[in-house]
Amino acid sequence: MGKNKKRKLSQLIPDEIAHDGKPAHDVGIGSTLANLQASELHNQQPQDTAQDANYDEAGEWIVVGRGGKKRKTNNYPALVYNELHKQQSSIKIQDLQTIILYCIADGPSPQWVSIRHHFGVKKAVVLFVPGLERRMFDGSVRLGTAGNSDQDPELSNATSSPVKEEVIQNVPSSIAVQPSNGISRTFASPDDYLPVRLAAEDLPQPLQSLADCFEHLWPVKAPGDDRPSKVYSPLHAMLNAHIPKSHEQKEAEKAMKGAKPVNGQHWQNKRTPITKFITTKEELQENDYVLHPVWFTTEAERAAEVKRREAATQTTERGWVDTQAANLEAGVVPDKDVEKGSLNAGRTILAMDCEMCKVDGDDAALTRISLVGWDSEVVMDELVKPDKPIVDYLTQFSGITAESLDPVTTTLADIQKRLLGILTSQTILVGHSLHFDLEALKLTHPFIIDTSILYQHPRGPPLKPSLKWLAQKYLAREIQKGHGSVGHNSIEDSRACLDLVKMKCEKGPEWGSSTTSQETIFKRLARTPLNGHSSLTEGNYGKIGAIIDHGAPEKNFGQIATYSIGCNTDAEVVEGVKRAVLGDPDGAVIPGGGVDFTWARMRELEALRGWSNNHRFDLIQMDESPTANGDAEPPPSELGKKVASTVSLVQEVHASLPPCTLLVVYSGTGDPRDLARLQKMQRTFKKEYKTKKWDQLSVKWTDTEEQALKQAYRKAREGLGFVTIT
């Protein structure tokens, strides 16, 4: 047949000419011939010259008669989904990223949807809306409407069955997380991954406006790891892109062993003051740091933190101390006192590394502390004798032995007193996974640079690179050679951390933020010529992007984006998106015409439902019994009002976009609260199990909890997405 390959029957018969409402593939031979004749007649009818020859107005695939001449087509871009895509699993956040890169950069074509005239897409906007959940659309999560009682049974969507309602109410979410149809299963059903066509009449009232903007709801699987039941960052999954490699590059990397040296051949240095790399409050929270009091600016925040520290036994009465710092502004050195071009910005920089041992109660206790200054000279190197009896010296890691500690009289209190005299409000502490060292010291300090956060793991967060790997890759230095035998050298580790930070200051923020396998989506766009140009030339720069987020986005991915806009409310986020897409009227900051790619996050729905990153601190105050449901959903009326408000803002963004703009909305994850609670229970159990008898455990971990953890993990990965072209 030459180039004319056989076509499936469903390709030859348009949906609109199927008889009696039956799908085309259900008809017999006689009906098939009749439909084919009707198809030919259909193709011979006069058509609008603006209509594509291959698609009808609804975007469905239609037949081009054999031998028909090629007709003039409309170049307006459009998304087309058809059952012929043979989708076998949920799409991932990376698939959403693929469609963005395909439309406005150099990415491959997506396999789960077809894009007609993708070169016509001018801009892309991504809205990250955590808190929006698939179970809202089938009525499993009730959304109340104004004027209705929260207990009114009609608050539930008409499509939700009594079986679903009973399962949700009678099964505690902390020990059993059931799918929305009430059936516990581990296999994938087509209902779990196929897109659902949106119809306003089938949706709860707060969600009905979405049907005016999007044709399908797409189940989107959040990134994760099945073995430890961990869900990875949906933010990084969207904003970090894999770098395409040639066959030769792949073969060369296979032949190399260990960490691959970074290739800085075409790198352009961008000297950056060290203060730009101070870990943010959000990063400290996400990485289990005990926060210094200056991070809490309101009475309510301070009171909540005092209560949390009391529950976690991290108070002064328990031996904890806070360094002297009145407020965050106290750490800023006046410009007149800073030498021009100075990388340390007039601050005192100290790199720290501690060694620990195990003491009675299976706790970690300080046995050695090393401090190194900006000039790499040793400021402090002391052995410390723990107050409790030592169970394990951990010599293979710490290098500490019983003989080395026998003559030591220095205690933790002595070290704390010395540190309080050394660490001022203008001191920056540098270290690797420094929260472990500070916990052993029972000390908090507001200004931290953590190299495990500063440099990325090759597979991205939440994985963290080891200090040994970072030193080998970026410093071409072998450290920790005594690992597993004679232990580490804490001075050597401190200097490695310091040199990694110095290198970051010399090279710039992007150094170490992407590996040989990944780069940020903004960097990919910067290599993409503007529309109408085949390459980057002088005066023809690459495409630009913007980040709009709550707080200070310029300290995270925003430092790599061309523009970053900080906001306090979701309404401000929407205004920021409009500004980024359309540009400033006077071109004062964002040029007229706006940016090519915009990423924005709405957080109010997430905060209302308790999905925010720092909700782990609230878990400490909850009853940890398996039947406790400490993360109760807000009342349906309140939740429905916030969902309606969020959907209205999404609709406002959709209405404001110029033609030929790709709009992607995604939730990132499903409900993570059960997973967080169960993971905390598991950590508590593992810690207690080493030192207590079974009947003395405050938390018991059995196969019931293990299966509940797996179900909660699957539930947390059930995200959703919407895609359209305006």
C-alpha positions in Angstrom: 0.0 0.0 0.0 3.1 2.2 -0.1 2.8 5.1 2.3 -0.9 4.6 2.8 -1.0 2.5 5.9 -4.1 0.7 7.1 -6.4 2.7 9.3 -8.5 1.5 12.1 -12.3 1.6 11.7 -12.6 4.2 14.4 -10.3 6.5 12.4 -12.5 6.2 9.3 -15.8 6.9 10.9 -16.4 10.2 12.6 -18.2 10.2 15.9 -20.9 12.5 14.6 -22.1 10.0 12.0 -22.4 7.0 14.2 -26.0 5.6 14.3 -28.3 5.4 17.2 -25.8 6.9 19.6 -23.6 3.8 19.3 -19.8 4.1 19.0 -18.6 3.5 15.5 -16.7 0.3 16.4 -19.9 -1.4 17.5 -21.6 -1.5 14.0 -21.7 -4.4 11.6 -20.4 -4.8 8.0 -23.5 -3.4 6.4 -23.6 -0.4 8.7 -19.9 0.1 8.1 -20.4 0.4 4.3 -23.2 2.8 4.9 -21.1 4.9 7.2 -18.3 4.9 4.7 -20.6 6.2 2.0 -21.9 8.8 4.4 -18.4 9.7 5.2 -17.6 10.3 1.5 -20.7 12.5 1.2 -19.7 14.3 4.3 -16.3 15.1 2.9 -17.7 16.3 -0.4 -19.9 19.0 1.3 -18.7 22.6 1.0 -16.7 23.6 4.0 -15.5 26.8 5.5 -12.1 27.6 4.1 -10.9 28.6 7.6 -11.6 25.1 8.9 -8.7 22.6 8.9 -9.2 19.7 6.5 -8.3 17.2 9.1 -10.5 18.4 12.0 -14.0 19.4 12.6 -15.1 22.4 14.7 -15.1 20.3 17.9 -11.5 19.3 17.3 -12.3 15.6 16.4 -10.4 13.8 13.7 -12.3 13.4 10.4 -11.7 11.6 7.2 -9.9 12.9 4.2 -11.1 11.1 1.1 -8.7 9.0 -0.8 -7.0 11.0 -3.6 -8.5 14.2 -2.2 -6.5 17.3 -2.8 -4.7 19.1 0.0 -6.8 22.0 1.1 -5.8 25.2 2.7 -5.8 24.9 6.5 -6.1 27.2 9.5 -2.9 27.5 11.5 -4.6 28.2 14.8 -3.2 25.8 17.4 -5.5 23.4 19.2 -5.4 20.4 21.5 -6.9 17.1 20.3 -7.5 14.0 22.5 -8.6 10.8 20.9 -8.9 7.2 22.2 -6.3 6.2 19.6 -3.6 7.5 21.9 -4.0 4.2 23.7 -3.2 5.6 27.1 -2.3 2.9 29.6 -1.4 4.9 32.7 -1.8 8.3 34.3 0.2 11.1 32.9 2.9 12.6 35.1 3.9 16.2 35.8 6.8 15.7 33.5 4.3 15.0 30.7 2.7 18.4 31.4 6.2 19.9 31.2 6.7 18.1 27.9 3.7 19.8 26.3 5.0 23.2 27.4 8.5 22.6 26.0 7.0 21.2 22.8 5.0 24.3 22.2 7.4 27.1 23.2 10.8 25.4 23.2 12.6 22.4 21.7 10.9 19.5 23.6 9.6 16.3 21.9 6.0 15.9 21.0 3.7 14.5 23.8 2.3 11.0 23.4 -0.9 11.5 25.4 -2.5 14.3 23.4 -2.1 15.8 19.9 -1.4 19.4 19.3 -2.4 20.9 16.0 -0.1 23.6 14.8 2.0 23.8 18.0 4.3 26.4 16.4 1.4 28.8 16.7 1.5 28.8 20.5 3.0 32.1 21.6 3.1 31.8 25.4 2.6 29.3 28.2 1.1 29.9 31.6 1.2 27.3 34.4 -0.9 27.6 37.6 0.1 25.4 40.5 -3.0 25.0 42.7 -2.3 22.6 45.6 -5.4 21.7 47.6 -7.5 21.1 44.5 -8.4 17.4 44.5 -9.9 14.8 42.2 -12.3 13.6 44.9 -14.0 17.0 44.8 -15.3 16.3 41.3 -17.1 13.0 42.2 -18.5 14.3 45.4 -16.3 12.3 47.7 -15.1 15.6 49.3 -18.2 17.6 49.9 -18.3 21.2 48.8 -21.0 23.2 50.5 -22.7 26.2 48.8 -23.9 29.5 50.2 -27.1 29.2 52.2 -26.9 25.4 52.7 -26.3 23.7 56.0 -23.0 21.7 56.3 -25.1 18.7 57.3 -27.5 18.9 54.4 -27.2 15.7 52.4 -27.7 17.5 49.2 -24.4 19.2 49.7 -22.9 16.1 48.2 -22.7 15.9 44.4 -25.5 14.0 42.8 -23.0 11.6 41.3 -21.7 10.4 44.6 -23.3 7.2 45.9 -24.3 6.2 49.4 -21.6 3.6 49.3 -18.9 6.2 48.9 -20.3 8.3 51.6 -20.4 5.4 54.0 -16.8 4.4 53.3 -15.5 7.9 53.8 -17.3 8.4 57.1 -16.8 5.0 58.7 -13.2 4.3 57.8 -10.7 6.5 59.7 -8.4 8.1 57.1 -5.4 7.6 59.4 -5.5 3.8 59.1 -7.3 3.1 55.8 -7.3 5.3 52.8 -9.9 4.1 50.3 -10.4 5.1 46.7 -13.5 7.2 46.0 -15.6 4.2 45.0 -15.0 2.5 48.3 -12.9 -0.4 46.8 -9.4 -0.9 48.1 -7.2 -2.0 45.2 -3.6 -1.8 44.1 -4.1 -2.4 40.3 -4.8 0.4 37.9 -8.3 0.8 36.5 -8.9 2.9 33.3 -11.0 5.2 35.5 -7.8 6.0 37.4 -5.9 7.4 34.4 -8.2 8.2 31.5 -9.2 11.9 31.2 -12.8 12.8 32.2 -14.8 15.2 30.0 -16.1 18.1 32.0 -19.7 19.0 31.9 -21.0 21.8 34.1 -24.3 20.0 35.0 -22.3 17.0 36.4 -20.0 19.1 38.6 -20.5 20.5 42.1 -21.5 24.1 41.9 -18.1 25.6 43.1 -16.4 23.7 40.2 -18.8 24.3 37.4 -16.9 27.3 36.0 -14.0 25.0 35.1 -16.1 23.4 32.3 -16.2 26.8 30.6 -12.4 26.9 30.4 -11.3 23.2 30.0 -12.6 20.2 28.1 -11.0 17.4 30.2 -9.9 16.7 33.7 -6.6 14.8 33.5 -5.5 12.5 36.4 -1.8 13.5 37.0 0.5 11.3 39.0 2.8 13.1 41.4 6.5 12.1 41.5 7.4 9.6 44.2 9.3 6.5 45.3 7.3 3.3 46.1 9.8 1.6 48.4 10.0 4.3 51.1 6.5 5.6 50.2 7.8 9.2 49.6 6.2 11.8 47.4 8.6 14.2 45.7 8.3 17.9 45.0 5.7 18.7 42.3 7.3 22.2 42.0 10.7 20.8 41.1 9.1 18.2 38.8 7.6 21.0 36.7 10.5 23.5 36.8 13.4 21.1 36.3 13.8 19.6 32.9 16.0 16.8 31.6 18.7 17.8 29.2 18.6 15.7 26.0 21.8 13.9 25.4 23.4 12.4 22.3 24.1 8.7 22.0 27.9 9.5 22.3 27.3 11.4 25.6 25.3 8.5 27.1 28.0 6.0 26.2 30.8 8.1 27.5 29.0 8.6 30.9 28.4 4.8 31.2 32.2 4.3 31.0 32.9 6.7 33.9 32.8 5.7 37.5 31.9 7.7 40.6 30.7 11.4 40.5 31.2 12.9 37.1 33.3 16.1 37.2 31.3 19.2 36.3 32.0 20.6 32.9 32.5 24.4 33.3 34.1 24.9 29.8 31.3 27.3 28.6 30.4 28.7 32.1 30.3 32.4 32.7 31.0 33.4 36.3 28.6 35.6 38.1 30.1 36.8 41.4 27.3 36.8 44.1 27.5 37.9 47.8 27.1 35.0 50.2 24.0 36.6 51.8 22.0 35.6 48.6 22.5 31.9 49.7 21.2 32.1 53.3 18.6 29.4 53.8 15.0 30.7 53.8 12.5 30.1 56.6 10.5 27.8 54.3 13.7 25.8 53.5 14.6 25.5 57.1 11.1 24.2 57.9 11.1 21.7 55.1 14.5 20.3 56.3 13.6 19.9 59.9 15.5 22.8 61.4 14.4 24.2 64.8 13.8 27.8 64.0 15.4 30.7 65.8 12.8 33.0 67.5 13.6 35.9 65.1 11.8 34.1 62.3 8.5 34.6 64.1 7.3 38.2 63.7 3.8 38.1 65.2 2.6 37.2 68.7 0.4 34.4 67.4 3.4 32.9 65.5 5.6 33.2 68.6 3.0 31.6 70.8 2.5 28.7 68.4 6.2 28.1 68.2 6.6 28.1 72.0 3.9 25.5 72.2 5.5 23.4 69.5 8.9 23.5 71.1 7.4 22.5 74.5 5.8 19.5 72.9 9.0 18.6 71.2 11.1 19.1 74.4 13.2 21.8 72.7 13.0 24.4 75.5 15.5 26.2 77.7 14.6 23.8 80.5 15.7 20.9 78.3 19.1 22.5 77.7 18.3 24.4 74.4 19.8 27.9 73.7 19.2 30.5 71.1 22.0 32.7 69.8 21.8 36.5 70.4 19.9 38.1 67.6 17.2 40.7 68.1 15.7 40.5 64.6 16.6 39.5 61.1 17.7 43.1 60.2 20.4 43.0 62.9 22.4 40.7 60.6 22.7 43.2 57.8 26.1 45.0 57.7 25.9 48.7 56.6 27.1 49.3 53.0 29.8 51.7 54.3 31.4 48.9 56.3 31.4 46.4 53.4 34.4 46.3 51.1 33.5 46.7 47.4 33.2 43.4 45.6 33.4 41.4 48.9 31.8 38.0 48.7 31.2 37.7 52.4 29.3 41.0 52.5 31.0 42.0 55.7 29.6 39.0 57.6 31.5 36.6 59.8 31.5 33.2 58.1 32.0 30.0 60.1 31.9 26.5 58.7 30.9 23.9 61.3 30.9 20.1 61.5 30.2 17.9 64.5 30.7 14.3 65.4 28.2 12.4 67.5 27.9 9.1 69.4 24.9 7.1 70.6 24.1 7.4 74.3 21.6 5.7 76.6 18.1 6.0 75.2 19.4 5.7 71.6 19.9 9.5 71.4 22.7 11.2 69.6 25.1 13.2 71.7 27.9 15.6 70.7 31.5 14.3 71.0 33.4 16.7 68.8 32.9 20.2 67.3 35.0 21.9 64.7 34.7 25.5 63.5 36.6 26.9 60.5 36.7 30.6 59.5 36.5 32.2 56.1 40.3 32.0 55.7 40.1 28.2 56.4 41.9 28.6 59.8 40.6 26.5 62.7 38.6 28.6 65.1 37.5 25.8 67.4 38.2 22.1 67.6 37.0 20.5 70.9 36.2 17.0 72.1 33.0 16.9 74.3 32.0 14.3 76.9 28.3 13.5 76.9 26.2 13.6 80.1 24.7 10.2 79.5 26.5 6.8 79.3 27.8 6.1 75.8 26.3 3.1 74.1 28.1 3.3 70.7 31.1 5.6 69.9 30.3 5.2 66.1 34.1 5.2 65.6 33.8 4.1 62.0 32.1 7.4 61.2 33.2 9.8 64.0 36.7 8.6 64.6 36.0 9.0 68.4 37.2 6.2 70.7 36.8 5.6 74.5 40.5 6.3 74.9 40.2 9.7 73.2 37.3 10.8 75.5 38.6 9.5 78.8 40.6 12.6 79.7 38.0 15.0 78.4 36.0 17.2 80.9 34.4 19.6 78.5 30.6 19.4 78.5 27.9 20.4 76.1 27.0 23.4 78.4 30.7 24.6 78.1 30.5 24.4 74.3 27.1 26.3 74.2 28.6 29.0 76.4 31.6 29.5 74.0 29.3 29.4 70.9 27.0 32.1 72.4 30.1 34.3 72.6 31.3 33.5 69.1 28.0 33.5 67.1 26.6 37.0 66.7 23.7 38.3 64.6 26.2 39.0 61.8 27.5 35.4 61.8 26.6 33.0 59.0 26.9 29.3 59.9 27.9 27.0 57.0 27.6 23.2 57.1 26.2 20.1 55.5 22.8 18.9 56.8 23.5 21.3 59.6 20.2 20.5 61.4 21.8 17.3 62.8 24.7 19.3 64.3 22.5 22.0 65.7 20.2 19.4 67.3 23.2 17.7 68.9 24.3 21.2 70.2 20.8 22.0 71.3 21.2 25.4 69.7 19.4 27.6 67.1 20.8 30.3 64.9 18.9 32.3 62.2 21.5 32.6 59.5 22.3 29.2 57.9 23.8 28.0 54.6 23.3 24.3 54.2 25.3 22.8 51.3 22.9 19.8 51.1 20.2 22.3 50.1 22.5 24.7 48.2 23.6 22.0 45.8 21.1 19.6 44.2 21.0 15.8 44.1 21.2 14.5 40.5 17.6 13.2 40.8 16.4 16.4 42.4 14.7 17.0 45.7 13.8 15.7 48.2 17.0 13.6 47.7 20.2 15.3 49.0 23.8 14.9 47.8 26.4 13.6 50.2 29.3 15.9 51.1 31.8 13.3 49.8 30.0 13.3 46.4 29.9 17.2 46.2 33.6 17.5 47.0 34.5 14.9 44.4 32.3 16.5 41.7 32.9 20.2 42.3 36.1 20.4 44.2 37.9 17.4 42.6 38.7 16.4 46.2 38.6 13.1 48.0 37.4 13.4 51.6 36.1 11.0 54.2 38.6 8.3 53.1 38.3 6.8 56.6 34.5 6.3 56.3 33.6 2.9 57.8 37.0 2.4 59.4 38.8 5.3 61.2 36.0 7.8 60.7 35.7 11.3 59.3 37.8 14.4 59.9 35.4 17.2 61.0 37.9 19.9 60.1 38.3 18.4 56.6 34.5 18.3 56.2 34.1 21.9 57.5 36.7 23.2 54.9 34.9 21.2 52.1 31.6 22.9 53.0 33.3 26.3 53.1 35.0 25.8 49.7 31.7 24.7 48.2 30.1 27.9 49.3 33.0 30.0 48.1 32.7 28.3 44.7 29.0 29.1 44.6 29.7 32.7 45.3 32.3 32.9 42.6 30.3 31.0 39.9 26.8 32.3 40.6 23.4 31.0 41.8 23.0 28.6 39.0 26.2 26.7 39.7 25.3 23.3 41.1 21.5 24.0 40.8 21.4 21.7 37.8 23.4 18.6 37.0 24.5 17.0 33.8 21.1 15.5 33.5 18.8 18.4 34.5 18.4 22.1 34.0 15.7 24.6 34.9 13.0 25.2 32.5 14.0 28.8 32.4 17.5 27.9 31.2 16.0 25.7 28.5 13.9 28.6 27.4 16.9 31.0 27.4 18.4 28.8 24.7 15.3 28.9 22.6 15.2 31.6 19.9 12.2 33.9 19.8 9.4 33.1 17.3 10.5 34.0 13.8 14.2 33.4 14.4 16.1 30.2 13.7 19.0 30.8 16.1 20.3 33.1 18.9 22.1 36.1 17.4 23.2 39.5 18.6 20.0 41.4 19.4 17.9 38.2 19.3 17.8 36.8 22.8 16.2 33.7 24.0 12.8 33.4 25.6 12.2 34.7 29.1 10.1 33.6 32.0 8.6 34.8 35.3 7.6 33.2 38.7 4.8 34.6 40.8 4.4 33.1 44.2 3.6 33.9 47.8 6.5 35.2 49.9 9.8 35.9 48.3 10.2 33.7 45.2 13.4 35.5 44.2 15.3 33.4 46.7 14.4 30.1 45.2 13.6 29.3 41.5 12.9 33.0 41.1 16.6 33.8 41.1 16.9 31.9 37.8 13.7 33.3 36.2 14.0 36.6 34.4 11.4 38.2 36.6 9.9 37.2 40.0 6.9 38.7 41.7 6.2 38.2 45.4 2.5 38.2 46.6 0.5 37.9 49.8 -2.8 36.6 48.5 -4.1 34.5 45.6 -5.8 37.6 44.1 -2.3 39.3 44.0 -1.0 36.2 42.3 -3.6 36.6 39.5 -2.6 40.2 39.0 1.0 39.2 38.9 0.2 36.7 36.2 -1.6 39.3 34.1 1.4 41.6 34.5 3.9 38.9 33.5 1.9 37.8 30.5 1.0 41.3 29.2 3.9 43.3 30.5 3.9 46.6 32.3 1.9 49.3 30.4 5.0 51.6 30.5 7.5 48.8 30.2 9.1 49.9 33.4 10.1 46.4 34.6 8.5 43.8 32.4 8.6 44.9 28.8 5.5 45.3 26.7 4.2 42.0 25.3 5.2 40.2 28.6 7.2 37.0 29.0 7.0 33.8 27.1 6.6 31.5 30.2 4.8 32.2 33.5 4.6 29.9 36.5 2.4 30.9 39.4 1.2 29.3 42.6 -2.0 29.8 44.6 -1.8 28.8 48.2 -5.0 29.8 50.0 -6.9 26.6 49.3 -3.8 24.6 50.4 -3.6 26.5 53.6 -7.3 26.1 54.4 -7.0 22.3 54.0 -3.8 22.0 56.0 -1.7 20.9 53.1 1.1 23.4 53.5 4.7 22.3 53.9 4.9 23.2 57.6 1.9 21.2 58.7 4.3 18.6 60.0 4.8 20.9 63.0 1.1 20.6 63.8 1.3 16.8 63.9 3.3 16.9 67.1 0.2 18.1 69.0 -2.1 15.4 67.6 -3.2 12.1 69.1 -0.9 9.6 67.4 -3.2 6.6 67.8 -4.1 5.0 64.5 -7.8 6.0 64.7 -7.1 9.7 65.4 -8.2 12.1 62.6 -6.3 15.2 63.6 -6.4 16.7 60.1 -10.2 17.1 59.8 -11.5 18.8 56.7 -12.9 22.3 57.1 -16.7 22.5 57.0 -18.2 21.9 53.6 -19.6 25.4 53.3 -16.2 27.0 54.1 -14.3 24.6 51.8 -16.9 25.1 49.0 -16.6 28.9 49.3 -12.8 28.8 49.1 -12.9 26.3 46.1 -15.4 28.6 44.3 -13.1 31.6 45.0 -10.0 29.7 43.7 -11.9 28.5 40.6 -13.0 32.0 39.9 -9.4 33.2 40.0 -8.4 30.5 37.6 -11.2 31.6 35.3 -10.0 35.2 35.6 -6.5 34.1 34.5 -8.0 32.2 31.6 -10.1 35.2 30.4 -7.1 37.6 30.6 -4.7 35.5 28.4 -4.1 36.6 24.8 -4.9 34.2 22.0 -2.7 31.2 21.3 -1.6 30.9 24.9 -1.1 27.4 26.4 -2.7 27.3 29.9 -1.8 24.4 32.3 -3.3 24.0 35.7 -2.1 21.3 38.1 -2.6 20.4 41.7 0.7 18.7 42.2 -0.4 16.0 44.7 -3.5 14.5 46.3 -4.2 14.8 50.0 -0.9 14.3 51.8 -2.1 14.6 55.4 -2.7 10.9 56.0 0.7 10.1 54.5 2.5 12.7 56.7 0.8 11.4 59.9 1.6 7.7 59.1 5.2 8.5 58.3 5.6 10.3 61.6 4.1 7.3 63.4 6.5 5.0 61.6 9.5 7.1 62.6 8.4 7.1 66.2 7.9 3.4 66.2 11.3 2.7 64.7 13.0 4.9 67.3 11.1 3.4 70.3 11.4 -0.2 69.0 15.2 -0.2 69.5 15.0 0.5 73.2 11.5 -0.5 74.5 9.5 -3.6 74.9 6.4 -4.1 72.7 3.9 -3.3 75.4 5.8 -0.1 76.3 5.6 1.3 72.8 3.5 4.5 72.4 2.9 3.6 68.7 2.7 0.0 67.4 3.4 -0.6 63.7 1.8 -3.7 62.3 0.8 -4.9 58.8 -2.4 -2.8 59.2 -0.5 0.4 59.5 1.9 -0.7 56.7 -0.9 -1.3 54.3 -2.5 2.0 55.3 0.8 3.8 54.6 0.8 2.3 51.1 -2.7 3.4 50.5 -2.1 6.9 51.9 1.0 7.1 49.6 -1.1 6.2 46.5 -3.7 8.7 47.6 -1.1 11.5 48.0 0.1 10.9 44.4 -3.4 11.3 42.9 -3.1 14.8 41.4 -5.0 16.4 38.6 -4.4 18.7 35.7 -6.2 20.8 33.1 -4.8 21.9 29.7 -6.2 24.2 27.1 -5.1 26.7 24.4 -6.9 30.1 24.5 
